Amino acid sequence: MSSFEAETRAMHQLIPILGHMGITVVDAGPGHATVELPAGPNGNHFGVLYAGSLFTACEVLGGIVPRASFDLDGELAGYVPLVKSAEINYLRPGLGDVRASGTIAPEEIERVRAEALETGKSNFVMETEIKDAQGTVVATMRATNQLRKMV
């Protein structure tokens, strides 16, 4: 099993609806991640991707990128990523399978780590875009997330 398959399986166990939606992790590393959203279960009443599914594909990256960027099983054990606010812009109809990619600026990773260890929490901004198979951007999201000590 690849690390992306393991991350997908873990994501589906933590948030079962993501499995029903068919969202899979196709890339993840420090400061970035990409998920695929299949058209099949995510269509709407007029043949394009449902807006809520597009939102979810972006929002879930606020958990995947931190898992790939911070040592949440070691130094930052007990910390969890959570979303505080998000704004999405739907630019074009989503047709077919799409991929959502999210990033945290590299300099932010160290700042968030240090601030979270010092204060128990740290906010960070996630920039996300969704592209169709032709590379056309169909939506963008800017979300404020937080890495927060919960235990």
Phi and psi in radians as a Rosetta constraint file:
Dihedral C 1 N 2 CA 2 C 2 CIRCULARHARMONIC -1.293 0.35
Dihedral N 2 CA 2 C 2 N 3 CIRCULARHARMONIC 2.862 0.35
Dihedral C 2 N 3 CA 3 C 3 CIRCULARHARMONIC -1.122 0.35
Dihedral N 3 CA 3 C 3 N 4 CIRCULARHARMONIC -0.534 0.35
Dihedral C 3 N 4 CA 4 C 4 CIRCULARHARMONIC -1.254 0.35
Dihedral N 4 CA 4 C 4 N 5 CIRCULARHARMONIC -0.629 0.35
Dihedral C 4 N 5 CA 5 C 5 CIRCULARHARMONIC -1.148 0.35
Dihedral N 5 CA 5 C 5 N 6 CIRCULARHARMONIC -0.695 0.35
Dihedral C 5 N 6 CA 6 C 6 CIRCULARHARMONIC -1.146 0.35
Dihedral N 6 CA 6 C 6 N 7 CIRCULARHARMONIC -0.716 0.35
Dihedral C 6 N 7 CA 7 C 7 CIRCULARHARMONIC -1.140 0.35
Dihedral N 7 CA 7 C 7 N 8 CIRCULARHARMONIC -0.697 0.35
Dihedral C 7 N 8 CA 8 C 8 CIRCULARHARMONIC -1.089 0.35
Dihedral N 8 CA 8 C 8 N 9 CIRCULARHARMONIC -0.811 0.35
Dihedral C 8 N 9 CA 9 C 9 CIRCULARHARMONIC -1.057 0.35
Dihedral N 9 CA 9 C 9 N 10 CIRCULARHARMONIC -0.778 0.35
Dihedral C 9 N 10 CA 10 C 10 CIRCULARHARMONIC -1.094 0.35
Dihedral N 10 CA 10 C 10 N 11 CIRCULARHARMONIC -0.734 0.35
Dihedral C 10 N 11 CA 11 C 11 CIRCULARHARMONIC -1.086 0.35
Dihedral N 11 CA 11 C 11 N 12 CIRCULARHARMONIC -0.750 0.35
Dihedral C 11 N 12 CA 12 C 12 CIRCULARHARMONIC -1.167 0.35
Dihedral N 12 CA 12 C 12 N 13 CIRCULARHARMONIC -0.575 0.35
Dihedral C 12 N 13 CA 13 C 13 CIRCULARHARMONIC -1.244 0.35
Dihedral N 13 CA 13 C 13 N 14 CIRCULARHARMONIC -0.710 0.35
Dihedral C 13 N 14 CA 14 C 14 CIRCULARHARMONIC -1.218 0.35
Dihedral N 14 CA 14 C 14 N 15 CIRCULARHARMONIC -0.677 0.35
Dihedral C 14 N 15 CA 15 C 15 CIRCULARHARMONIC -2.363 0.35
Dihedral N 15 CA 15 C 15 N 16 CIRCULARHARMONIC 1.488 0.35
Dihedral C 15 N 16 CA 16 C 16 CIRCULARHARMONIC -0.962 0.35
Dihedral N 16 CA 16 C 16 N 17 CIRCULARHARMONIC -0.561 0.35
Dihedral C 16 N 17 CA 17 C 17 CIRCULARHARMONIC -1.052 0.35
Dihedral N 17 CA 17 C 17 N 18 CIRCULARHARMONIC -0.505 0.35
Dihedral C 17 N 18 CA 18 C 18 CIRCULARHARMONIC -1.125 0.35
Dihedral N 18 CA 18 C 18 N 19 CIRCULARHARMONIC -0.581 0.35
Dihedral C 18 N 19 CA 19 C 19 CIRCULARHARMONIC -1.183 0.35
Dihedral N 19 CA 19 C 19 N 20 CIRCULARHARMONIC -0.721 0.35
Dihedral C 19 N 20 CA 20 C 20 CIRCULARHARMONIC -1.117 0.35
Dihedral N 20 CA 20 C 20 N 21 CIRCULARHARMONIC -0.573 0.35
Dihedral C 20 N 21 CA 21 C 21 CIRCULARHARMONIC -1.335 0.35
Dihedral N 21 CA 21 C 21 N 22 CIRCULARHARMONIC -0.301 0.35
Dihedral C 21 N 22 CA 22 C 22 CIRCULARHARMONIC 1.427 0.35
Dihedral N 22 CA 22 C 22 N 23 CIRCULARHARMONIC 0.287 0.35
Dihedral C 22 N 23 CA 23 C 23 CIRCULARHARMONIC -1.198 0.35
Dihedral N 23 CA 23 C 23 N 24 CIRCULARHARMONIC 2.285 0.35
Dihedral C 23 N 24 CA 24 C 24 CIRCULARHARMONIC -2.251 0.35
Dihedral N 24 CA 24 C 24 N 25 CIRCULARHARMONIC 2.574 0.35
Dihedral C 24 N 25 CA 25 C 25 CIRCULARHARMONIC -1.439 0.35
Dihedral N 25 CA 25 C 25 N 26 CIRCULARHARMONIC 2.204 0.35
Dihedral C 25 N 26 CA 26 C 26 CIRCULARHARMONIC -1.993 0.35
Dihedral N 26 CA 26 C 26 N 27 CIRCULARHARMONIC -0.198 0.35
Dihedral C 26 N 27 CA 27 C 27 CIRCULARHARMONIC -2.842 0.35
Dihedral N 27 CA 27 C 27 N 28 CIRCULARHARMONIC 2.492 0.35
Dihedral C 27 N 28 CA 28 C 28 CIRCULARHARMONIC -2.834 0.35
Dihedral N 28 CA 28 C 28 N 29 CIRCULARHARMONIC 2.394 0.35
Dihedral C 28 N 29 CA 29 C 29 CIRCULARHARMONIC -2.916 0.35
Dihedral N 29 CA 29 C 29 N 30 CIRCULARHARMONIC 3.082 0.35
Dihedral C 29 N 30 CA 30 C 30 CIRCULARHARMONIC -0.940 0.35
Dihedral N 30 CA 30 C 30 N 31 CIRCULARHARMONIC 2.082 0.35
Dihedral C 30 N 31 CA 31 C 31 CIRCULARHARMONIC 1.484 0.35
Dihedral N 31 CA 31 C 31 N 32 CIRCULARHARMONIC 0.002 0.35
Dihedral C 31 N 32 CA 32 C 32 CIRCULARHARMONIC -2.743 0.35
Dihedral N 32 CA 32 C 32 N 33 CIRCULARHARMONIC 2.726 0.35
Dihedral C 32 N 33 CA 33 C 33 CIRCULARHARMONIC -2.842 0.35
Dihedral N 33 CA 33 C 33 N 34 CIRCULARHARMONIC 2.744 0.35
Dihedral C 33 N 34 CA 34 C 34 CIRCULARHARMONIC -2.401 0.35
Dihedral N 34 CA 34 C 34 N 35 CIRCULARHARMONIC 2.379 0.35
Dihedral C 34 N 35 CA 35 C 35 CIRCULARHARMONIC -2.129 0.35
Dihedral N 35 CA 35 C 35 N 36 CIRCULARHARMONIC 2.690 0.35
Dihedral C 35 N 36 CA 36 C 36 CIRCULARHARMONIC -1.882 0.35
Dihedral N 36 CA 36 C 36 N 37 CIRCULARHARMONIC 2.398 0.35
Dihedral C 36 N 37 CA 37 C 37 CIRCULARHARMONIC -2.043 0.35
Dihedral N 37 CA 37 C 37 N 38 CIRCULARHARMONIC 1.973 0.35
Dihedral C 37 N 38 CA 38 C 38 CIRCULARHARMONIC -1.357 0.35
Dihedral N 38 CA 38 C 38 N 39 CIRCULARHARMONIC 2.571 0.35
Dihedral C 38 N 39 CA 39 C 39 CIRCULARHARMONIC -1.162 0.35
Dihedral N 39 CA 39 C 39 N 40 CIRCULARHARMONIC -0.700 0.35
Dihedral C 39 N 40 CA 40 C 40 CIRCULARHARMONIC -0.635 0.35
Dihedral N 40 CA 40 C 40 N 41 CIRCULARHARMONIC -1.248 0.35
Dihedral C 40 N 41 CA 41 C 41 CIRCULARHARMONIC -1.450 0.35
Dihedral N 41 CA 41 C 41 N 42 CIRCULARHARMONIC 0.047 0.35
Dihedral C 41 N 42 CA 42 C 42 CIRCULARHARMONIC -2.029 0.35
Dihedral N 42 CA 42 C 42 N 43 CIRCULARHARMONIC 0.297 0.35
Dihedral C 42 N 43 CA 43 C 43 CIRCULARHARMONIC -1.377 0.35
Dihedral N 43 CA 43 C 43 N 44 CIRCULARHARMONIC 2.847 0.35
Dihedral C 43 N 44 CA 44 C 44 CIRCULARHARMONIC -2.031 0.35
Dihedral N 44 CA 44 C 44 N 45 CIRCULARHARMONIC -2.924 0.35
Dihedral C 44 N 45 CA 45 C 45 CIRCULARHARMONIC -1.262 0.35
Dihedral N 45 CA 45 C 45 N 46 CIRCULARHARMONIC -0.165 0.35
Dihedral C 45 N 46 CA 46 C 46 CIRCULARHARMONIC -2.234 0.35
Dihedral N 46 CA 46 C 46 N 47 CIRCULARHARMONIC 0.438 0.35
Dihedral C 46 N 47 CA 47 C 47 CIRCULARHARMONIC 1.534 0.35
Dihedral N 47 CA 47 C 47 N 48 CIRCULARHARMONIC 0.214 0.35
Dihedral C 47 N 48 CA 48 C 48 CIRCULARHARMONIC -2.104 0.35
Dihedral N 48 CA 48 C 48 N 49 CIRCULARHARMONIC 3.047 0.35
Dihedral C 48 N 49 CA 49 C 49 CIRCULARHARMONIC -1.193 0.35
Dihedral N 49 CA 49 C 49 N 50 CIRCULARHARMONIC 2.400 0.35
Dihedral C 49 N 50 CA 50 C 50 CIRCULARHARMONIC -1.130 0.35
Dihedral N 50 CA 50 C 50 N 51 CIRCULARHARMONIC 2.319 0.35
Dihedral C 50 N 51 CA 51 C 51 CIRCULARHARMONIC -0.998 0.35
Dihedral N 51 CA 51 C 51 N 52 CIRCULARHARMONIC -0.680 0.35
Dihedral C 51 N 52 CA 52 C 52 CIRCULARHARMONIC -1.126 0.35
Dihedral N 52 CA 52 C 52 N 53 CIRCULARHARMONIC -0.605 0.35
Dihedral C 52 N 53 CA 53 C 53 CIRCULARHARMONIC -1.200 0.35
Dihedral N 53 CA 53 C 53 N 54 CIRCULARHARMONIC -0.714 0.35
Dihedral C 53 N 54 CA 54 C 54 CIRCULARHARMONIC -1.072 0.35
Dihedral N 54 CA 54 C 54 N 55 CIRCULARHARMONIC -0.779 0.35
Dihedral C 54 N 55 CA 55 C 55 CIRCULARHARMONIC -1.018 0.35
Dihedral N 55 CA 55 C 55 N 56 CIRCULARHARMONIC -0.810 0.35
Dihedral C 55 N 56 CA 56 C 56 CIRCULARHARMONIC -1.085 0.35
Dihedral N 56 CA 56 C 56 N 57 CIRCULARHARMONIC -0.717 0.35
Dihedral C 56 N 57 CA 57 C 57 CIRCULARHARMONIC -1.053 0.35
Dihedral N 57 CA 57 C 57 N 58 CIRCULARHARMONIC -0.643 0.35
Dihedral C 57 N 58 CA 58 C 58 CIRCULARHARMONIC -1.279 0.35
Dihedral N 58 CA 58 C 58 N 59 CIRCULARHARMONIC -0.820 0.35
Dihedral C 58 N 59 CA 59 C 59 CIRCULARHARMONIC -1.097 0.35
Dihedral N 59 CA 59 C 59 N 60 CIRCULARHARMONIC -0.670 0.35
Dihedral C 59 N 60 CA 60 C 60 CIRCULARHARMONIC -1.125 0.35
Dihedral N 60 CA 60 C 60 N 61 CIRCULARHARMONIC -0.410 0.35
Dihedral C 60 N 61 CA 61 C 61 CIRCULARHARMONIC -1.136 0.35
Dihedral N 61 CA 61 C 61 N 62 CIRCULARHARMONIC -0.404 0.35
Dihedral C 61 N 62 CA 62 C 62 CIRCULARHARMONIC -1.163 0.35
Dihedral N 62 CA 62 C 62 N 63 CIRCULARHARMONIC -0.230 0.35
Dihedral C 62 N 63 CA 63 C 63 CIRCULARHARMONIC -1.788 0.35
Dihedral N 63 CA 63 C 63 N 64 CIRCULARHARMONIC -0.627 0.35
Dihedral C 63 N 64 CA 64 C 64 CIRCULARHARMONIC -1.253 0.35
Dihedral N 64 CA 64 C 64 N 65 CIRCULARHARMONIC -0.787 0.35
Dihedral C 64 N 65 CA 65 C 65 CIRCULARHARMONIC -1.069 0.35
Dihedral N 65 CA 65 C 65 N 66 CIRCULARHARMONIC -0.801 0.35
Dihedral C 65 N 66 CA 66 C 66 CIRCULARHARMONIC -1.073 0.35
Dihedral N 66 CA 66 C 66 N 67 CIRCULARHARMONIC -0.645 0.35
Dihedral C 66 N 67 CA 67 C 67 CIRCULARHARMONIC -1.096 0.35
Dihedral N 67 CA 67 C 67 N 68 CIRCULARHARMONIC -0.573 0.35
Dihedral C 67 N 68 CA 68 C 68 CIRCULARHARMONIC -1.483 0.35
Dihedral N 68 CA 68 C 68 N 69 CIRCULARHARMONIC -0.240 0.35
Dihedral C 68 N 69 CA 69 C 69 CIRCULARHARMONIC -1.857 0.35
Dihedral N 69 CA 69 C 69 N 70 CIRCULARHARMONIC -0.466 0.35
Dihedral C 69 N 70 CA 70 C 70 CIRCULARHARMONIC -2.132 0.35
Dihedral N 70 CA 70 C 70 N 71 CIRCULARHARMONIC 2.666 0.35
Dihedral C 70 N 71 CA 71 C 71 CIRCULARHARMONIC -1.473 0.35
Dihedral N 71 CA 71 C 71 N 72 CIRCULARHARMONIC 1.397 0.35
Dihedral C 71 N 72 CA 72 C 72 CIRCULARHARMONIC -1.368 0.35
Dihedral N 72 CA 72 C 72 N 73 CIRCULARHARMONIC -0.118 0.35
Dihedral C 72 N 73 CA 73 C 73 CIRCULARHARMONIC -1.805 0.35
Dihedral N 73 CA 73 C 73 N 74 CIRCULARHARMONIC -0.102 0.35
Dihedral C 73 N 74 CA 74 C 74 CIRCULARHARMONIC -2.188 0.35
Dihedral N 74 CA 74 C 74 N 75 CIRCULARHARMONIC -1.831 0.35
Dihedral C 74 N 75 CA 75 C 75 CIRCULARHARMONIC -0.924 0.35
Dihedral N 75 CA 75 C 75 N 76 CIRCULARHARMONIC -0.669 0.35
Dihedral C 75 N 76 CA 76 C 76 CIRCULARHARMONIC -1.897 0.35
Dihedral N 76 CA 76 C 76 N 77 CIRCULARHARMONIC 0.544 0.35
Dihedral C 76 N 77 CA 77 C 77 CIRCULARHARMONIC -1.035 0.35
Dihedral N 77 CA 77 C 77 N 78 CIRCULARHARMONIC 2.393 0.35
Dihedral C 77 N 78 CA 78 C 78 CIRCULARHARMONIC 1.616 0.35
Dihedral N 78 CA 78 C 78 N 79 CIRCULARHARMONIC -0.127 0.35
Dihedral C 78 N 79 CA 79 C 79 CIRCULARHARMONIC -1.631 0.35
Dihedral N 79 CA 79 C 79 N 80 CIRCULARHARMONIC 2.520 0.35
Dihedral C 79 N 80 CA 80 C 80 CIRCULARHARMONIC -2.311 0.35
Dihedral N 80 CA 80 C 80 N 81 CIRCULARHARMONIC 2.570 0.35
Dihedral C 80 N 81 CA 81 C 81 CIRCULARHARMONIC -1.503 0.35
Dihedral N 81 CA 81 C 81 N 82 CIRCULARHARMONIC 2.462 0.35
Dihedral C 81 N 82 CA 82 C 82 CIRCULARHARMONIC -2.511 0.35
Dihedral N 82 CA 82 C 82 N 83 CIRCULARHARMONIC 2.715 0.35
Dihedral C 82 N 83 CA 83 C 83 CIRCULARHARMONIC -1.598 0.35
Dihedral N 83 CA 83 C 83 N 84 CIRCULARHARMONIC 2.400 0.35
Dihedral C 83 N 84 CA 84 C 84 CIRCULARHARMONIC -1.845 0.35
Dihedral N 84 CA 84 C 84 N 85 CIRCULARHARMONIC -0.678 0.35
Dihedral C 84 N 85 CA 85 C 85 CIRCULARHARMONIC -2.781 0.35
Dihedral N 85 CA 85 C 85 N 86 CIRCULARHARMONIC 2.707 0.35
Dihedral C 85 N 86 CA 86 C 86 CIRCULARHARMONIC -2.668 0.35
Dihedral N 86 CA 86 C 86 N 87 CIRCULARHARMONIC 2.467 0.35
Dihedral C 86 N 87 CA 87 C 87 CIRCULARHARMONIC -2.250 0.35
Dihedral N 87 CA 87 C 87 N 88 CIRCULARHARMONIC 2.188 0.35
Dihedral C 87 N 88 CA 88 C 88 CIRCULARHARMONIC -2.000 0.35
Dihedral N 88 CA 88 C 88 N 89 CIRCULARHARMONIC 2.513 0.35
Dihedral C 88 N 89 CA 89 C 89 CIRCULARHARMONIC -2.084 0.35
Dihedral N 89 CA 89 C 89 N 90 CIRCULARHARMONIC 2.057 0.35
Dihedral C 89 N 90 CA 90 C 90 CIRCULARHARMONIC -1.556 0.35
Dihedral N 90 CA 90 C 90 N 91 CIRCULARHARMONIC 2.024 0.35
Dihedral C 90 N 91 CA 91 C 91 CIRCULARHARMONIC -1.730 0.35
Dihedral N 91 CA 91 C 91 N 92 CIRCULARHARMONIC -0.637 0.35
Dihedral C 91 N 92 CA 92 C 92 CIRCULARHARMONIC -2.594 0.35
Dihedral N 92 CA 92 C 92 N 93 CIRCULARHARMONIC 2.754 0.35
Dihedral C 92 N 93 CA 93 C 93 CIRCULARHARMONIC -1.082 0.35
Dihedral N 93 CA 93 C 93 N 94 CIRCULARHARMONIC 2.393 0.35
Dihedral C 93 N 94 CA 94 C 94 CIRCULARHARMONIC -1.489 0.35
Dihedral N 94 CA 94 C 94 N 95 CIRCULARHARMONIC 2.067 0.35
Dihedral C 94 N 95 CA 95 C 95 CIRCULARHARMONIC -2.076 0.35
Dihedral N 95 CA 95 C 95 N 96 CIRCULARHARMONIC 2.238 0.35
Dihedral C 95 N 96 CA 96 C 96 CIRCULARHARMONIC 1.338 0.35
Dihedral N 96 CA 96 C 96 N 97 CIRCULARHARMONIC -3.020 0.35
Dihedral C 96 N 97 CA 97 C 97 CIRCULARHARMONIC -1.143 0.35
Dihedral N 97 CA 97 C 97 N 98 CIRCULARHARMONIC 2.554 0.35
Dihedral C 97 N 98 CA 98 C 98 CIRCULARHARMONIC -2.315 0.35
Dihedral N 98 CA 98 C 98 N 99 CIRCULARHARMONIC 2.855 0.35
Dihedral C 98 N 99 CA 99 C 99 CIRCULARHARMONIC -2.186 0.35
Dihedral N 99 CA 99 C 99 N 100 CIRCULARHARMONIC 2.327 0.35
Dihedral C 99 N 100 CA 100 C 100 CIRCULARHARMONIC -1.869 0.35
Dihedral N 100 CA 100 C 100 N 101 CIRCULARHARMONIC 2.280 0.35
Dihedral C 100 N 101 CA 101 C 101 CIRCULARHARMONIC -2.156 0.35
Dihedral N 101 CA 101 C 101 N 102 CIRCULARHARMONIC 2.360 0.35
Dihedral C 101 N 102 CA 102 C 102 CIRCULARHARMONIC -2.233 0.35
Dihedral N 102 CA 102 C 102 N 103 CIRCULARHARMONIC 2.629 0.35
Dihedral C 102 N 103 CA 103 C 103 CIRCULARHARMONIC -2.421 0.35
Dihedral N 103 CA 103 C 103 N 104 CIRCULARHARMONIC 2.637 0.35
Dihedral C 103 N 104 CA 104 C 104 CIRCULARHARMONIC -2.102 0.35
Dihedral N 104 CA 104 C 104 N 105 CIRCULARHARMONIC 2.316 0.35
Dihedral C 104 N 105 CA 105 C 105 CIRCULARHARMONIC -1.002 0.35
Dihedral N 105 CA 105 C 105 N 106 CIRCULARHARMONIC 2.402 0.35
Dihedral C 105 N 106 CA 106 C 106 CIRCULARHARMONIC -0.921 0.35
Dihedral N 106 CA 106 C 106 N 107 CIRCULARHARMONIC -0.711 0.35
Dihedral C 106 N 107 CA 107 C 107 CIRCULARHARMONIC -1.161 0.35
Dihedral N 107 CA 107 C 107 N 108 CIRCULARHARMONIC -0.388 0.35
Dihedral C 107 N 108 CA 108 C 108 CIRCULARHARMONIC -1.254 0.35
Dihedral N 108 CA 108 C 108 N 109 CIRCULARHARMONIC -0.553 0.35
Dihedral C 108 N 109 CA 109 C 109 CIRCULARHARMONIC -1.008 0.35
Dihedral N 109 CA 109 C 109 N 110 CIRCULARHARMONIC -0.876 0.35
Dihedral C 109 N 110 CA 110 C 110 CIRCULARHARMONIC -1.184 0.35
Dihedral N 110 CA 110 C 110 N 111 CIRCULARHARMONIC -0.686 0.35
Dihedral C 110 N 111 CA 111 C 111 CIRCULARHARMONIC -1.071 0.35
Dihedral N 111 CA 111 C 111 N 112 CIRCULARHARMONIC -0.811 0.35
Dihedral C 111 N 112 CA 112 C 112 CIRCULARHARMONIC -1.116 0.35
Dihedral N 112 CA 112 C 112 N 113 CIRCULARHARMONIC -0.766 0.35
Dihedral C 112 N 113 CA 113 C 113 CIRCULARHARMONIC -1.008 0.35
Dihedral N 113 CA 113 C 113 N 114 CIRCULARHARMONIC -0.897 0.35
Dihedral C 113 N 114 CA 114 C 114 CIRCULARHARMONIC -1.117 0.35
Dihedral N 114 CA 114 C 114 N 115 CIRCULARHARMONIC -0.776 0.35
Dihedral C 114 N 115 CA 115 C 115 CIRCULARHARMONIC -1.155 0.35
Dihedral N 115 CA 115 C 115 N 116 CIRCULARHARMONIC -0.709 0.35
Dihedral C 115 N 116 CA 116 C 116 CIRCULARHARMONIC -1.106 0.35
Dihedral N 116 CA 116 C 116 N 117 CIRCULARHARMONIC -0.749 0.35
Dihedral C 116 N 117 CA 117 C 117 CIRCULARHARMONIC -1.133 0.35
Dihedral N 117 CA 117 C 117 N 118 CIRCULARHARMONIC -0.594 0.35
Dihedral C 117 N 118 CA 118 C 118 CIRCULARHARMONIC -1.366 0.35
Dihedral N 118 CA 118 C 118 N 119 CIRCULARHARMONIC -0.721 0.35
Dihedral C 118 N 119 CA 119 C 119 CIRCULARHARMONIC -1.993 0.35
Dihedral N 119 CA 119 C 119 N 120 CIRCULARHARMONIC -0.190 0.35
Dihedral C 119 N 120 CA 120 C 120 CIRCULARHARMONIC 1.598 0.35
Dihedral N 120 CA 120 C 120 N 121 CIRCULARHARMONIC -0.052 0.35
Dihedral C 120 N 121 CA 121 C 121 CIRCULARHARMONIC -2.856 0.35
Dihedral N 121 CA 121 C 121 N 122 CIRCULARHARMONIC 2.776 0.35
Dihedral C 121 N 122 CA 122 C 122 CIRCULARHARMONIC -2.773 0.35
Dihedral N 122 CA 122 C 122 N 123 CIRCULARHARMONIC 2.282 0.35
Dihedral C 122 N 123 CA 123 C 123 CIRCULARHARMONIC -1.476 0.35
Dihedral N 123 CA 123 C 123 N 124 CIRCULARHARMONIC 2.605 0.35
Dihedral C 123 N 124 CA 124 C 124 CIRCULARHARMONIC -2.606 0.35
Dihedral N 124 CA 124 C 124 N 125 CIRCULARHARMONIC 2.725 0.35
Dihedral C 124 N 125 CA 125 C 125 CIRCULARHARMONIC -1.798 0.35
Dihedral N 125 CA 125 C 125 N 126 CIRCULARHARMONIC 2.342 0.35
Dihedral C 125 N 126 CA 126 C 126 CIRCULARHARMONIC -1.929 0.35
Dihedral N 126 CA 126 C 126 N 127 CIRCULARHARMONIC 2.225 0.35
Dihedral C 126 N 127 CA 127 C 127 CIRCULARHARMONIC -1.816 0.35
Dihedral N 127 CA 127 C 127 N 128 CIRCULARHARMONIC 2.253 0.35
Dihedral C 127 N 128 CA 128 C 128 CIRCULARHARMONIC -2.333 0.35
Dihedral N 128 CA 128 C 128 N 129 CIRCULARHARMONIC 2.525 0.35
Dihedral C 128 N 129 CA 129 C 129 CIRCULARHARMONIC -2.405 0.35
Dihedral N 129 CA 129 C 129 N 130 CIRCULARHARMONIC 2.604 0.35
Dihedral C 129 N 130 CA 130 C 130 CIRCULARHARMONIC -1.977 0.35
Dihedral N 130 CA 130 C 130 N 131 CIRCULARHARMONIC 2.269 0.35
Dihedral C 130 N 131 CA 131 C 131 CIRCULARHARMONIC -2.118 0.35
Dihedral N 131 CA 131 C 131 N 132 CIRCULARHARMONIC 2.548 0.35
Dihedral C 131 N 132 CA 132 C 132 CIRCULARHARMONIC -1.489 0.35
Dihedral N 132 CA 132 C 132 N 133 CIRCULARHARMONIC -3.109 0.35
Dihedral C 132 N 133 CA 133 C 133 CIRCULARHARMONIC -1.089 0.35
Dihedral N 133 CA 133 C 133 N 134 CIRCULARHARMONIC -0.395 0.35
Dihedral C 133 N 134 CA 134 C 134 CIRCULARHARMONIC -1.549 0.35
Dihedral N 134 CA 134 C 134 N 135 CIRCULARHARMONIC -0.009 0.35
Dihedral C 134 N 135 CA 135 C 135 CIRCULARHARMONIC 1.523 0.35
Dihedral N 135 CA 135 C 135 N 136 CIRCULARHARMONIC 0.120 0.35
Dihedral C 135 N 136 CA 136 C 136 CIRCULARHARMONIC -1.370 0.35
Dihedral N 136 CA 136 C 136 N 137 CIRCULARHARMONIC 2.274 0.35
Dihedral C 136 N 137 CA 137 C 137 CIRCULARHARMONIC -1.312 0.35
Dihedral N 137 CA 137 C 137 N 138 CIRCULARHARMONIC 2.114 0.35
Dihedral C 137 N 138 CA 138 C 138 CIRCULARHARMONIC -1.788 0.35
Dihedral N 138 CA 138 C 138 N 139 CIRCULARHARMONIC -0.350 0.35
Dihedral C 138 N 139 CA 139 C 139 CIRCULARHARMONIC -2.806 0.35
Dihedral N 139 CA 139 C 139 N 140 CIRCULARHARMONIC 2.685 0.35
Dihedral C 139 N 140 CA 140 C 140 CIRCULARHARMONIC -2.311 0.35
Dihedral N 140 CA 140 C 140 N 141 CIRCULARHARMONIC 2.613 0.35
Dihedral C 140 N 141 CA 141 C 141 CIRCULARHARMONIC -2.384 0.35
Dihedral N 141 CA 141 C 141 N 142 CIRCULARHARMONIC 2.514 0.35
Dihedral C 141 N 142 CA 142 C 142 CIRCULARHARMONIC -2.169 0.35
Dihedral N 142 CA 142 C 142 N 143 CIRCULARHARMONIC 2.087 0.35
Dihedral C 142 N 143 CA 143 C 143 CIRCULARHARMONIC -2.196 0.35
Dihedral N 143 CA 143 C 143 N 144 CIRCULARHARMONIC 2.464 0.35
Dihedral C 143 N 144 CA 144 C 144 CIRCULARHARMONIC -1.690 0.35
Dihedral N 144 CA 144 C 144 N 145 CIRCULARHARMONIC 2.136 0.35
Dihedral C 144 N 145 CA 145 C 145 CIRCULARHARMONIC -2.060 0.35
Dihedral N 145 CA 145 C 145 N 146 CIRCULARHARMONIC 3.017 0.35
Dihedral C 145 N 146 CA 146 C 146 CIRCULARHARMONIC -2.481 0.35
Dihedral N 146 CA 146 C 146 N 147 CIRCULARHARMONIC 2.414 0.35
Dihedral C 146 N 147 CA 147 C 147 CIRCULARHARMONIC -1.709 0.35
Dihedral N 147 CA 147 C 147 N 148 CIRCULARHARMONIC 2.100 0.35
Dihedral C 147 N 148 CA 148 C 148 CIRCULARHARMONIC -2.369 0.35
Dihedral N 148 CA 148 C 148 N 149 CIRCULARHARMONIC 2.386 0.35
Dihedral C 148 N 149 CA 149 C 149 CIRCULARHARMONIC -1.309 0.35
Dihedral N 149 CA 149 C 149 N 150 CIRCULARHARMONIC 2.194 0.35
Dihedral C 149 N 150 CA 150 C 150 CIRCULARHARMONIC -1.972 0.35
Dihedral N 150 CA 150 C 150 N 151 CIRCULARHARMONIC -0.252 0.35
